[in-house]
Amino acid sequence: MSLKVGDLAPDFTLPDQDGNLVKLSSLKGERVILYFYPKDDTPGCTKEACSFRDSWSIFESKGIKVFGISKDPSSSHIKFIDKYQLPFILLTDSEPCPVASSFGSYGLKKFMGREYMGMMRHTFVISPDGRIELIYLKVKAEKMAHQILLDLGLS
């Protein structure tokens, strides 16, 4: 599936780090950031999570919800949140990662000559009407949050 700006965001329901279910369509009326990332507590993923943490006060003041999505279990998410004092919710999209797949963010990856299925580092901004407002497929982990704020005219 190839999503474009203006498309309706695929609806989903996923568990957060505490086991609570989050349904995207229940957030209609609010701007939502979904960032897909490969793995908790790895160098790039930590930089990206901390970029959202460090800009959290701006997102929160503008009523923007931030959700990180990986295939890690809730126990891993809890440790990651605690270690880096992350103020936003992390969601678990278990293998075969149907939500990430619906956003085109799960697929064949290559690393050191090896091919495997994995989570792509992609970010989507969903408008209050449930449409995709911004898409980032080439993410600079440590600058992602700042780039979104710039693109939304909030920085």
DSSP file (Angstrom, degrees, kcal/mol; ACC not computed):
  #  RESIDUE AA STRUCTURE BP1 BP2  ACC     N-H-->O    O-->H-N    N-H-->O    O-->H-N    TCO  KAPPA ALPHA  PHI   PSI    X-CA   Y-CA   Z-CA
    1    1 A M              0   0    0      0, 0.0     2,-0.6     0, 0.0     0, 0.0   0.000 360.0 360.0 360.0 134.8    0.0    0.0    0.0
    2    2 A S        -     0   0    0      2,-0.0     2,-0.2   102,-0.0   102,-0.1  -0.887 360.0-160.0-118.2 100.3    1.3    3.4   -0.9
    3    3 A L        -     0   0    0     -2,-0.6     2,-0.3   100,-0.2     6,-0.0  -0.485   7.2-165.1 -80.1 149.1   -0.2    6.2    1.2
    4    4 A K    >   -     0   0    0     -2,-0.2     3,-2.2     4,-0.1   128,-0.3  -0.896  35.4 -82.2-128.8 159.0   -0.1    9.8    0.0
    5    5 A V  T 3  S+     0   0    0     -2,-0.3   128,-0.2     1,-0.3     3,-0.1  -0.409 119.4  31.8 -57.1 132.8   -0.7   13.1    1.7
    6    6 A G  T 3  S+     0   0    0    126,-2.9    -1,-0.3     1,-0.4   127,-0.1   0.106  90.5 122.3 101.1 -20.4   -4.5   13.6    1.8
    7    7 A D  S <  S-     0   0    0     -3,-2.2   125,-3.2   125,-0.1    -1,-0.4  -0.393  74.1-101.4 -70.0 150.8   -5.4    9.9    2.1
    8    8 A L  B     -A  131   0A   0    123,-0.2   123,-0.3    -3,-0.1    -1,-0.1  -0.566  42.6-114.1 -66.6 134.8   -7.4    8.8    5.1
    9    9 A A        -     0   0    0    121,-2.9     2,-0.1    -2,-0.3    -1,-0.1  -0.521  34.6-103.4 -70.3 136.4   -5.1    7.2    7.6
   10   10 A P        -     0   0    0      0, 0.0     2,-0.1     0, 0.0    -1,-0.1  -0.410  39.2-124.4 -60.0 130.7   -5.7    3.5    8.0
   11   11 A D        +     0   0    0     -2,-0.1     2,-0.3    13,-0.1    12,-0.0  -0.438  39.3 165.8 -75.3 152.8   -7.6    2.9   11.3
   12   12 A F        -     0   0    0     -2,-0.1    12,-2.1     2,-0.0     2,-0.4  -0.981  32.1-142.6-157.7 164.2   -6.1    0.6   13.9
   13   13 A T  E     +B   23   0B   0     -2,-0.3    10,-0.2    10,-0.2    86,-0.1  -0.981  30.0 166.3-132.6 122.8   -6.3   -0.6   17.5
   14   14 A L  E     -B   22   0B   0      8,-2.2     8,-3.1    -2,-0.4     2,-0.2  -0.956  35.6-109.1-134.5 152.9   -3.1   -1.4   19.3
   15   15 A P  E     -B   21   0B   0      0, 0.0    77,-2.3     0, 0.0     6,-0.2  -0.590  29.9-142.4 -80.1 143.0   -2.1   -2.0   22.9
   16   16 A D  B >   -C   91   0C   0      4,-2.8     3,-2.0    -2,-0.2    75,-0.2  -0.278  41.5 -80.0 -90.2-174.4    0.0    0.6   24.7
   17   17 A Q  T 3  S+     0   0    0     73,-0.8    61,-0.2     1,-0.3    74,-0.1   0.718 132.6  47.5 -62.0 -21.4    2.8   -0.1   27.2
   18   18 A D  T 3  S-     0   0    0      2,-0.1    -1,-0.3    60,-0.0     3,-0.1   0.352 121.4-103.2-101.1   5.0    0.2   -0.5   30.0
   19   19 A G  S <  S+     0   0    0     -3,-2.0     2,-0.2     1,-0.3    -2,-0.1   0.459  75.9 139.3  88.3   0.5   -2.0   -2.8   27.9
   20   20 A N        -     0   0    0     -5,-0.1    -4,-2.8     1,-0.1     2,-0.4  -0.577  54.4-119.8 -77.3 141.4   -4.6   -0.2   27.2
   21   21 A L  E     -B   15   0B   0     -2,-0.2     2,-0.5    -6,-0.2    -1,-0.1  -0.677  22.4-160.3 -86.4 134.1   -6.0   -0.2   23.7
   22   22 A V  E     -B   14   0B   0     -8,-3.1    -8,-2.2    -2,-0.4     2,-0.5  -0.964   2.8-165.3-114.3 123.6   -5.5    2.9   21.5
   23   23 A K  E >   -B   13   0B   0     -2,-0.5     3,-1.2   -10,-0.2     4,-0.3  -0.945  13.7-148.8-111.6 121.6   -7.8    3.3   18.5
   24   24 A L  G >  S+     0   0    0    -12,-2.1     3,-2.3    -2,-0.5    -1,-0.1   0.902  96.2  56.6 -56.5 -45.2   -6.7    5.8   15.9
   25   25 A S  G >  S+     0   0    0    -13,-0.3     3,-1.2     1,-0.3    -1,-0.3   0.730  96.2  65.4 -63.6 -20.4  -10.3    6.8   14.9
   26   26 A S  G <  S+     0   0    0     -3,-1.2    -1,-0.3     1,-0.2    -2,-0.2   0.599  94.9  60.9 -75.4  -8.5  -11.1    7.6   18.5
   27   27 A L  G X  S+     0   0    0     -3,-2.3     3,-1.9    -4,-0.3    -1,-0.2   0.279  72.5 137.7 -99.3   9.1   -8.6   10.5   18.2
   28   28 A K  T <   +     0   0    0     -3,-1.2   101,-0.2     1,-0.3     3,-0.1  -0.278  64.0  40.1 -55.2 139.9  -10.5   12.2   15.4
   29   29 A G  T 3  S+     0   0    0     99,-3.1     2,-0.3     1,-0.3    -1,-0.3   0.281 105.0  85.0  98.2  -9.6  -10.5   15.9   16.1
   30   30 A E  S <  S-     0   0    0     -3,-1.9     2,-0.4    98,-0.3    -1,-0.3  -0.925  81.6-116.6-123.5 149.4   -6.9   15.9   17.2
   31   31 A R        -     0   0    0     32,-0.4    34,-2.5    -2,-0.3     2,-0.4  -0.703  37.5-165.1 -82.2 136.4   -3.6   16.0   15.3
   32   32 A V  E     -dE  65 126C   0     94,-2.4    94,-3.7    -2,-0.4     2,-0.5  -0.974  15.9-154.8-129.4 136.4   -1.6   12.8   15.8
   33   33 A I  E     -dE  66 125C   0     32,-3.2    34,-2.5    -2,-0.4     2,-0.5  -0.956  10.9-171.3-107.7 125.9    2.0   11.9   15.1
   34   34 A L  E     -dE  67 124C   0     90,-2.9    90,-2.8    -2,-0.5     2,-0.6  -0.973   3.8-175.4-113.6 118.5    2.7    8.2   14.4
   35   35 A Y  E     -dE  68 123C   0     32,-2.7    34,-2.7    -2,-0.5     2,-0.4  -0.959  11.0-154.6-119.2 122.7    6.4    7.3   14.3
   36   36 A F  E     +dE  69 122C   0     86,-3.0    86,-0.6    -2,-0.6    34,-0.2  -0.748  20.2 175.5 -90.6 134.6    7.3    3.8   13.4
   37   37 A Y        -     0   0    0     32,-2.4    34,-0.3    -2,-0.4    83,-0.1  -0.982  33.5-125.3-142.8 152.6   10.7    2.7   14.7
   38   38 A P  S    S-     0   0    0      0, 0.0    33,-0.5     0, 0.0     2,-0.3   0.908  78.5  -7.1 -67.7 -46.8   12.7   -0.6   14.6
   39   39 A K    >   -     0   0    0     31,-0.1     3,-0.9    32,-0.1     6,-0.2  -0.981  65.5-105.4-161.0 138.1   13.6   -1.3   18.3
   40   40 A D  T 3  S+     0   0    0     -2,-0.3     6,-0.1     1,-0.2    37,-0.1  -0.288  98.7   9.5 -58.6 144.0   13.4    0.1   21.8
   41   41 A D  T 3  S+     0   0    0      1,-0.2    -1,-0.2     4,-0.1     3,-0.0   0.770  89.9 129.6  57.6  35.4   16.7    1.3   23.3
   42   42 A T  S <> S-     0   0    0     -3,-0.9     4,-2.9     1,-0.1     5,-0.3  -0.799  72.0-101.4-109.6 161.7   18.9    1.1   20.2
   43   43 A P  H  > S+     0   0    0      0, 0.0     4,-2.1     0, 0.0     5,-0.2   0.900 117.3  36.8 -54.3 -54.1   21.0    4.1   19.2
   44   44 A G  H  > S+     0   0    0      1,-0.2     4,-2.2     2,-0.2     5,-0.2   0.909 118.9  49.5 -65.8 -41.3   18.8    5.6   16.4
   45   45 A C  H  > S+     0   0    0      1,-0.2     4,-2.5     2,-0.2    -1,-0.2   0.863 110.5  50.8 -67.7 -35.2   15.6    4.8   18.1
   46   46 A T  H  X S+     0   0    0     -4,-2.9     4,-2.7     2,-0.2     5,-0.2   0.921 109.6  50.4 -67.0 -43.7   16.7    6.4   21.3
   47   47 A K  H  X S+     0   0    0     -4,-2.1     4,-1.6    -5,-0.3    -2,-0.2   0.916 113.1  46.7 -59.0 -42.8   17.8    9.5   19.5
   48   48 A E  H  X S+     0   0    0     -4,-2.2     4,-1.7     2,-0.2    97,-0.2   0.942 113.0  47.5 -66.8 -47.1   14.4    9.7   17.8
   49   49 A A  H  X S+     0   0    0     -4,-2.5     4,-2.4     1,-0.2    -2,-0.2   0.908 112.4  50.3 -60.0 -42.5   12.4    9.1   21.0
   50   50 A C  H  X S+     0   0    0     -4,-2.7     4,-2.8     1,-0.2    -1,-0.2   0.802 104.1  58.7 -69.0 -27.7   14.5   11.7   22.8
   51   51 A S  H  X S+     0   0    0     -4,-1.6     4,-0.9    -5,-0.2    -1,-0.2   0.906 109.9  43.5 -66.3 -39.2   13.9   14.2   20.1
   52   52 A F  H  < S+     0   0    0     -4,-1.7     3,-0.4     2,-0.2     4,-0.3   0.902 113.9  51.5 -69.8 -40.1   10.1   13.9   20.7
   53   53 A R  H >< S+     0   0    0     -4,-2.4     3,-1.4     1,-0.2     4,-0.3   0.933 108.4  51.1 -59.1 -46.1   10.7   14.0   24.4
   54   54 A D  H 3< S+     0   0    0     -4,-2.8    -1,-0.2     1,-0.3    -2,-0.2   0.713 116.8  39.7 -69.8 -20.0   12.8   17.2   24.2
   55   55 A S  T >X S+     0   0    0     -4,-0.9     4,-1.8    -3,-0.4     3,-1.0   0.276  84.5 110.8-105.0   8.1   10.0   18.9   22.1
   56   56 A W  H <>  +     0   0    0     -3,-1.4     4,-3.3    -4,-0.3     5,-0.3   0.845  68.2  59.6 -54.6 -41.9    7.2   17.4   24.2
   57   57 A S  H 3> S+     0   0    0     -4,-0.3     4,-2.1     1,-0.2    -1,-0.3   0.864 107.9  46.5 -60.9 -34.4    6.1   20.7   25.8
   58   58 A I  H <> S+     0   0    0     -3,-1.0     4,-1.5     2,-0.2    -1,-0.2   0.947 114.0  46.6 -71.2 -47.8    5.4   22.2   22.3
   59   59 A F  H  <>S+     0   0    0     -4,-1.8     5,-2.8     1,-0.2     3,-0.4   0.940 115.1  47.3 -57.5 -46.8    3.5   19.2   21.1
   60   60 A E  H ><5S+     0   0    0     -4,-3.3     3,-1.5     1,-0.2    -1,-0.2   0.906 109.0  53.3 -62.9 -42.3    1.5   19.0   24.3
   61   61 A S  H 3<5S+     0   0    0     -4,-2.1    -1,-0.2    -5,-0.3    -2,-0.2   0.773 111.2  47.4 -65.7 -24.6    0.7   22.8   24.3
   62   62 A K  T 3<5S-     0   0    0     -4,-1.5    -1,-0.3    -3,-0.4   -31,-0.2   0.357 116.3-114.6 -95.7   3.6   -0.6   22.4   20.7
   63   63 A G  T < 5 +     0   0    0     -3,-1.5     2,-0.5    -4,-0.3   -32,-0.4   0.759  62.1 154.1  71.4  24.9   -2.7   19.4   21.7
   64   64 A I      < -     0   0    0     -5,-2.8     2,-0.4    -6,-0.2    -1,-0.2  -0.769  35.4-144.1 -92.2 126.1   -0.7   17.1   19.4
   65   65 A K  E     -d   32   0C   0    -34,-2.5   -32,-3.2    -2,-0.5     2,-0.4  -0.709  12.0-158.3 -87.9 136.9   -0.7   13.4   20.4
   66   66 A V  E     +d   33   0C   0     -2,-0.4    23,-1.0   -34,-0.2     2,-0.4  -0.969  11.6 179.0-119.4 130.4    2.6   11.4   19.8
   67   67 A F  E     -df  34  89C   0    -34,-2.5   -32,-2.7    -2,-0.4     2,-0.4  -0.990  14.7-155.3-132.3 125.2    2.7    7.7   19.5
   68   68 A G  E     -df  35  90C   0     21,-2.1    23,-3.3    -2,-0.4     2,-0.4  -0.806  15.6-161.5 -91.9 140.6    5.8    5.6   18.8
   69   69 A I  E     +df  36  91C   0    -34,-2.7   -32,-2.4    -2,-0.4     2,-0.3  -0.983  23.7 141.4-130.4 123.2    5.1    2.2   17.2
   70   70 A S  E     - f   0  92C   0     21,-1.9    23,-2.7    -2,-0.4   -31,-0.1  -0.861  57.9-108.2-141.7 178.9    7.4   -0.8   17.2
   71   71 A K  S    S+     0   0    0    -33,-0.5    24,-0.3   -34,-0.3    21,-0.1   0.403  77.7 120.3 -92.5   4.0    7.0   -4.6   17.5
   72   72 A D        -     0   0    0     19,-0.2    -2,-0.2     1,-0.1    21,-0.1  -0.339  68.3-109.3 -65.7 148.0    8.6   -4.6   20.9
   73   73 A P    >>  -     0   0    0      0, 0.0     4,-2.0     0, 0.0     3,-0.7  -0.268  30.3-102.0 -74.3 166.3    6.4   -6.0   23.8
   74   74 A S  H 3> S+     0   0    0      1,-0.2     4,-2.7     2,-0.2     5,-0.2   0.839 120.2  60.6 -58.8 -35.2    5.0   -3.8   26.5
   75   75 A S  H 3> S+     0   0    0      1,-0.2     4,-1.6     2,-0.2    -1,-0.2   0.891 107.7  45.1 -61.6 -38.1    7.7   -4.9   29.0
   76   76 A S  H <> S+     0   0    0     -3,-0.7     4,-2.4     2,-0.2    -1,-0.2   0.902 111.7  52.5 -69.3 -42.2   10.3   -3.5   26.7
   77   77 A H  H  X S+     0   0    0     -4,-2.0     4,-2.9     1,-0.2     5,-0.2   0.910 107.1  52.7 -59.7 -43.1    8.4   -0.3   26.1
   78   78 A I  H  X S+     0   0    0     -4,-2.7     4,-2.6     1,-0.2    -1,-0.2   0.922 110.7  46.5 -61.0 -45.1    8.0    0.3   29.9
   79   79 A K  H  X S+     0   0    0     -4,-1.6     4,-2.7     2,-0.2    -1,-0.2   0.909 113.5  49.3 -62.7 -42.4   11.8   -0.1   30.4
   80   80 A F  H  X S+     0   0    0     -4,-2.4     4,-1.9     2,-0.2    -2,-0.2   0.924 112.5  47.3 -63.4 -46.4   12.5    2.3   27.4
   81   81 A I  H  X>S+     0   0    0     -4,-2.9     5,-1.7     1,-0.2     4,-0.9   0.927 115.4  45.5 -59.9 -47.1   10.0    4.9   28.7
   82   82 A D  H  <5S+     0   0    0     -4,-2.6     3,-0.4    -5,-0.2    -2,-0.2   0.911 111.2  51.9 -65.5 -43.1   11.5    4.7   32.3
   83   83 A K  H  <5S+     0   0    0     -4,-2.7    -1,-0.2     1,-0.2    -2,-0.2   0.871 124.3  26.4 -63.0 -38.5   15.1    4.8   31.1
   84   84 A Y  H  <5S-     0   0    0     -4,-1.9    -1,-0.2    -5,-0.2    -2,-0.2   0.275 103.0-120.6-112.4  10.1   14.6    8.0   29.0
   85   85 A Q  T  <5 -     0   0    0     -4,-0.9    -3,-0.2    -3,-0.4    -4,-0.1   0.928  40.1-172.3  51.6  52.2   11.6    9.6   30.8
   86   86 A L      < -     0   0    0     -5,-1.7    -1,-0.2    -6,-0.2   -36,-0.1  -0.654  15.1-162.2 -79.5 125.7    9.5    9.5   27.6
   87   87 A P        +     0   0    0      0, 0.0     2,-0.2     0, 0.0    -1,-0.1   0.396  63.5  73.1 -90.8   3.7    6.2   11.4   28.2
   88   88 A F  S    S-     0   0    0    -23,-0.1     2,-0.3     1,-0.0   -21,-0.1  -0.636  86.3 -90.0-116.9 173.6    4.3    9.9   25.3
   89   89 A I  E     - f   0  67C   0    -23,-1.0   -21,-2.1    -2,-0.2     2,-0.4  -0.597  26.5-154.4 -89.2 139.6    2.7    6.5   24.5
   90   90 A L  E     - f   0  68C   0     -2,-0.3   -73,-0.8   -23,-0.2     2,-0.3  -0.952  13.6-155.9-111.0 133.5    4.5    3.5   22.8
   91   91 A L  E     -Cf  16  69C   0    -23,-3.3   -21,-1.9    -2,-0.4     2,-0.6  -0.807   9.9-132.6-111.0 148.9    2.3    1.0   21.0
   92   92 A T  E     - f   0  70C   0    -77,-2.3     2,-0.7    -2,-0.3   -21,-0.2  -0.901  16.6-176.6-105.7 120.6    3.0   -2.6   20.1
   93   93 A D        -     0   0    0    -23,-2.7   -79,-0.1    -2,-0.6     7,-0.0  -0.851  25.4-152.0-112.2  89.7    2.4   -3.8   16.6
   94   94 A S    >   -     0   0    0     -2,-0.7     3,-2.9     1,-0.1     5,-0.2  -0.184  35.6 -45.5 -66.5 153.2    3.2   -7.6   17.0
   95   95 A E  T 3  S+     0   0    0      1,-0.4    -1,-0.1   -24,-0.3     0, 0.0  -0.287 130.8  36.0 -50.1 135.0    4.5   -9.7   14.1
   96   96 A P  T 3  S-     0   0    0      0, 0.0    -1,-0.4     0, 0.0     5,-0.1  -0.875  97.9-141.7 -88.9  24.7    3.4   -9.8   11.3
   97   97 A C    <>  +     0   0    0     -3,-2.9     4,-2.4     3,-0.1    -2,-0.2   0.947  25.1 178.7  57.6  60.9    3.0   -6.0   12.0
   98   98 A P  H  > S+     0   0    0      0, 0.0     4,-1.9     0, 0.0     5,-0.1   0.840  77.6  49.7 -64.3 -33.9   -0.4   -5.4   10.3
   99   99 A V  H  > S+     0   0    0      2,-0.2     4,-1.2     1,-0.2     6,-0.2   0.958 112.4  45.8 -71.1 -49.5   -0.5   -1.7   11.3
  100  100 A A  H >4>S+     0   0    0      1,-0.2     5,-3.6     2,-0.2     3,-0.5   0.902 112.6  53.1 -57.7 -40.3    3.0   -0.9   10.1
  101  101 A S  H ><5S+     0   0    0     -4,-2.4     3,-1.6     4,-0.2    -1,-0.2   0.899 103.9  55.0 -61.9 -40.6    2.2   -2.9    6.9
  102  102 A S  H 3<5S+     0   0    0     -4,-1.9    -1,-0.2     1,-0.3    -2,-0.2   0.747 111.5  45.4 -66.5 -21.7   -0.9   -0.8    6.3
  103  103 A F  T <<5S-     0   0    0     -4,-1.2    -1,-0.3    -3,-0.5    -2,-0.2   0.339 117.8-113.1 -98.3   4.4    1.3    2.3    6.5
  104  104 A G  T < 5S+     0   0    0     -3,-1.6    -3,-0.2    -4,-0.2    -2,-0.1   0.776  85.3 119.7  70.4  25.9    4.0    0.8    4.3
  105  105 A S      < +     0   0    0     -5,-3.6    15,-3.3    -6,-0.2     2,-0.4   0.134  55.2  66.1-113.2  18.6    6.3    0.8    7.2
  106  106 A Y  E     +H  119   0D   0     -6,-0.4     2,-0.3    13,-0.3    13,-0.2  -0.985  68.4  95.9-139.1 128.2    7.1   -2.9    7.5
  107  107 A G  E     -H  118   0D   0     11,-2.5    11,-2.7    -2,-0.4     2,-0.2  -0.966  68.4 -20.4 179.5-165.5    9.0   -4.8    4.9
  108  108 A L  E     -H  117   0D   0     -2,-0.3     2,-0.3     9,-0.2     9,-0.2  -0.462  56.0-179.5 -70.7 128.0   12.2   -6.3    3.6
  109  109 A K  E     -H  116   0D   0      7,-3.5     7,-2.2    -2,-0.2     2,-0.4  -0.865  16.6-143.8-123.8 159.5   15.3   -4.7    5.0
  110  110 A K  E     +H  115   0D   0     -2,-0.3     2,-0.3     5,-0.2     5,-0.2  -0.988  20.6 168.1-126.7 136.0   19.0   -5.3    4.4
  111  111 A F  E >  S-H  114   0D   0      3,-2.7     3,-1.9    -2,-0.4    -2,-0.0  -0.925  71.3 -17.8-149.0 121.3   21.8   -5.1    7.0
  112  112 A M  T 3  S-     0   0    0     -2,-0.3     3,-0.1     1,-0.3    -1,-0.0   0.886 128.3 -49.4  50.7  46.2   25.4   -6.3    6.5
  113  113 A G  T 3  S+     0   0    0      1,-0.2     2,-0.4     0, 0.0    -1,-0.3   0.471 116.1 114.1  78.6   1.5   24.4   -8.5    3.5
  114  114 A R  E <   -H  111   0D   0     -3,-1.9    -3,-2.7     2,-0.0     2,-0.4  -0.871  53.3-149.7-109.0 139.0   21.5  -10.1    5.3
  115  115 A E  E     +H  110   0D   0     -2,-0.4     2,-0.3    -5,-0.2    -5,-0.2  -0.868  27.9 151.4-105.7 140.8   17.8   -9.6    4.3
  116  116 A Y  E     -H  109   0D   0     -7,-2.2    -7,-3.5    -2,-0.4     2,-0.4  -0.978  47.1 -97.7-158.3 163.0   15.0   -9.7    6.9
  117  117 A M  E     +H  108   0D   0     -2,-0.3     2,-0.3    -9,-0.2    -9,-0.2  -0.734  57.8 146.8 -86.8 133.5   11.5   -8.4    7.5
  118  118 A G  E     -H  107   0D   0    -11,-2.7   -11,-2.5    -2,-0.4     2,-0.3  -0.970  49.4 -77.7-159.8 173.7   11.5   -5.4    9.8
  119  119 A M  E     -H  106   0D   0     -2,-0.3     2,-0.3   -13,-0.2   -13,-0.3  -0.619  41.6-139.3 -80.7 132.0   10.0   -2.1   10.8
  120  120 A M        -     0   0    0    -15,-3.3     2,-1.4    -2,-0.3   -15,-0.0  -0.651  20.6-115.2 -88.8 148.8   10.9    0.9    8.7
  121  121 A R        +     0   0    0     -2,-0.3    18,-0.6    16,-0.1     2,-0.3  -0.694  61.1 145.2 -85.8  90.9   11.7    4.3   10.4
  122  122 A H  E     -E   36   0C   0     -2,-1.4   -86,-3.0   -86,-0.6     2,-0.4  -0.918  32.9-155.9-126.9 152.1    8.8    6.3    9.0
  123  123 A T  E     -EG  35 136C   0     13,-2.2    13,-2.9    -2,-0.3     2,-0.4  -0.992   6.2-170.3-133.3 140.6    6.7    9.1   10.5
  124  124 A F  E     -EG  34 135C   0    -90,-2.8   -90,-2.9    -2,-0.4     2,-0.5  -0.988  12.2-152.7-129.6 136.5    3.2   10.2    9.7
  125  125 A V  E     -EG  33 134C   0      9,-2.5     8,-3.5    -2,-0.4     9,-1.4  -0.957  16.1-157.4-107.1 125.4    1.3   13.3   10.8
  126  126 A I  E     -EG  32 132C   0    -94,-3.7   -94,-2.4    -2,-0.5     6,-0.2  -0.892  12.4-133.5-106.2 127.6   -2.5   12.7   10.9
  127  127 A S    >   -     0   0    0      4,-3.4     3,-2.5    -2,-0.5   -97,-0.2  -0.256  30.9 -99.0 -74.4 164.9   -4.7   15.8   10.7
  128  128 A P  T 3  S+     0   0    0      0, 0.0   -99,-3.1     0, 0.0   -98,-0.3   0.749 123.9  58.7 -57.7 -23.2   -7.7   16.3   13.0
  129  129 A D  T 3  S-     0   0    0   -101,-0.2     3,-0.1  -100,-0.1  -101,-0.1   0.348 122.4-104.8 -89.6   8.6  -10.0   15.0   10.2
  130  130 A G  S <  S+     0   0    0     -3,-2.5  -121,-2.9     1,-0.3     2,-0.3   0.579  79.1 128.1  86.2   9.6   -8.1   11.7   10.0
  131  131 A R  B     -A    8   0A   0   -123,-0.3    -4,-3.4     1,-0.0     2,-0.5  -0.694  69.3-100.4 -99.9 153.5   -6.2   12.4    6.8
  132  132 A I  E     +G  126   0C   0   -125,-3.2  -126,-2.9  -128,-0.3    -6,-0.2  -0.590  40.6 174.9 -73.2 122.5   -2.5   12.1    6.3
  133  133 A E  E     +     0   0C   0     -8,-3.5     2,-0.3    -2,-0.5    -7,-0.2   0.824  64.3  11.1 -98.3 -41.3   -1.0   15.6    6.5
  134  134 A L  E     -G  125   0C   0     -9,-1.4    -9,-2.5  -130,-0.1     2,-0.4  -0.992  60.1-162.3-141.0 146.0    2.7   14.9    6.3
  135  135 A I  E     -G  124   0C   0     -2,-0.3     2,-0.5   -11,-0.2   -11,-0.2  -0.999   1.7-170.4-130.8 132.0    4.8   11.8    5.5
  136  136 A Y  E     +G  123   0C   0    -13,-2.9   -13,-2.2    -2,-0.4     3,-0.2  -0.956  17.4 160.1-123.2 110.9    8.5   11.3    6.3
  137  137 A L  S    S+     0   0    0     -2,-0.5     2,-0.7     1,-0.2   -16,-0.1   0.637  74.2  53.9-102.9 -20.0   10.1    8.2    4.7
  138  138 A K  S    S-     0   0    0    -15,-0.1     2,-0.4     2,-0.0    -1,-0.2  -0.813  82.6-172.6-114.4  88.0   13.7    9.4    5.1
  139  139 A V        -     0   0    0     -2,-0.7     2,-0.9   -18,-0.6     3,-0.1  -0.675  25.3-154.6 -92.1 130.1   13.9   10.1    8.8
  140  140 A K    >>  -     0   0    0     -2,-0.4     3,-1.9     1,-0.2     4,-0.9  -0.900  22.0-150.9 -96.2 103.7   16.9   11.8   10.5
  141  141 A A  G >4 S+     0   0    0     -2,-0.9     3,-0.8     1,-0.3     4,-0.4   0.831  88.0  46.1 -49.2 -49.6   16.2   10.3   13.9
  142  142 A E  G 34 S+     0   0    0      1,-0.2    -1,-0.3     2,-0.1     4,-0.2   0.630 120.6  40.0 -74.6 -11.2   17.7   13.1   16.1
  143  143 A K  G <> S+     0   0    0     -3,-1.9     4,-2.5     2,-0.1    -1,-0.2   0.372  83.4 101.9-115.1   2.5   15.9   15.8   14.1
  144  144 A M  H <X S+     0   0    0     -4,-0.9     4,-2.2    -3,-0.8     5,-0.2   0.924  83.1  45.2 -59.2 -50.9   12.5   14.3   13.4
  145  145 A A  H  > S+     0   0    0     -4,-0.4     4,-2.2     1,-0.2    -1,-0.2   0.920 114.9  48.3 -61.5 -44.1   10.5   16.2   16.1
  146  146 A H  H  > S+     0   0    0      1,-0.2     4,-2.4     2,-0.2    -1,-0.2   0.887 109.6  53.5 -63.2 -39.3   12.1   19.5   15.2
  147  147 A Q  H  X S+     0   0    0     -4,-2.5     4,-2.8     2,-0.2    -1,-0.2   0.910 108.6  49.2 -63.6 -41.8   11.4   18.9   11.5
  148  148 A I  H  X S+     0   0    0     -4,-2.2     4,-2.0     2,-0.2     6,-0.2   0.935 110.2  50.8 -62.0 -45.6    7.7   18.3   12.1
  149  149 A L  H  <>S+     0   0    0     -4,-2.2     5,-3.4     1,-0.2     6,-0.8   0.903 112.2  47.5 -59.5 -41.1    7.5   21.4   14.2
  150  150 A L  H ><5S+     0   0    0     -4,-2.4     3,-1.4     4,-0.2    -2,-0.2   0.944 112.0  49.3 -62.4 -47.8    9.1   23.4   11.4
  151  151 A D  H 3<5S+     0   0    0     -4,-2.8    -2,-0.2     1,-0.3    -1,-0.2   0.777 112.2  48.1 -66.2 -26.5    6.8   21.9    8.8
  152  152 A L  T 3<5S-     0   0    0     -4,-2.0    -1,-0.3    -5,-0.2    -2,-0.2   0.444 114.9-116.7 -90.3  -1.2    3.7   22.6   10.9
  153  153 A G  T < 5S+     0   0    0     -3,-1.4    -3,-0.2    -4,-0.3    -2,-0.1   0.815  82.3 119.8  71.6  30.5    4.9   26.2   11.4
  154  154 A L      <       0   0    0     -5,-3.4    -4,-0.2    -6,-0.2    -5,-0.1   0.356 360.0 360.0-108.3   3.8    5.2   25.6   15.2
  155  155 A S              0   0    0     -6,-0.8    -5,-0.2    -5,-0.1    -1,-0.1   0.352 360.0 360.0-133.0 360.0    8.9   26.4   15.6
